């Protein structure tokens, strides 16, 4: 992208009185599945943007900037309020034809090269093939991708994707360009070139809405800014109005001789005392931005991200000098153990399992059911030899088998 010379500081002649964007009482409330209010992203926002103006949207994460942009593009419906873009509804197709949009993340087809990408987006605007090819060639050269014409977008770095994304936002030669973090991922040279391009577009009468967290970029190019917090506009105006020190006066003179300068300072110090200084009495945009957000945070709530919060206790642990119990456990589990320190555990001996109930039954002799009849009784045979000794011997043999052959 060829670097353009820095324009003069004042561009009021390029800004016309025609309003390109009109927003009045804009409110957006997100609801849950049951229709209950979940988050008020934008609350009663009103502003106008004129032709040829570079308008900055500033604010912390979740303050309502992206939601406002999506409503300006017709992608979201406002809950309350009124929006006009070119005097029409932002959802009108003829309105969308005059808008170029670079989202915060470049959603591009990764298998297309730069020329095919621009041809695809040009076809969406129904440009004829010759016009598409001519514009694609000019845009590829402008964003510095001449050496990457044959490479697919999927091979690009984030900065290169931002460059081709900026080119696709300009393929239809829009009258309103909305850029969300256009310099994200770009090197310093690329950032300077993008800012030069924005200034050149404004000189052509194009209107630019710039949303960025890089306050230096906004300070370099924007005519007016709004600062969001909690979905509301906390400050709005030109940079000169917002950044000027109200209790000081700046006098600009050509280069004077030392004698004249000292004489003038003497006169001024006679009236103003020691407060008279040589310099520019303006504050930095970043300092002003942080001051506005701090004052807004003290008096209001936000549905977005906040800053200055404490680290969660489970992350902080026991402090700088201590070690938590979980840290000790993890240290012990992950520490390598030398082989010589590993204890040797002997295998347990296997003892035979003995059924004591069965052993008691076998060891107990069976009692006689009835006493034997008297010897010599008529009709009664002589008694046989007693079998008690035999049964006891059999029981001893079975017991010896259970005990592994030991008697």
PyMOL commands that set and color helices and strands:
alter all, ss='L'
color gray80, all
select helices_A, chain A and resi 12-14+65-72+93-96+114-124+129-142+146-148+153-155+158-169+188-203+215-221+239-243+258-275+285-299+313-316+325-334+339-341+356-363+388-402
alter helices_A, ss='H'
color red, helices_A
select strands_A, chain A and resi 19-31+37-50+54-59+80-85+99-102+176-180+207-211+224-229+232-238
alter strands_A, ss='S'
color yellow, strands_A
deselect
rebuild
show_as cartoon
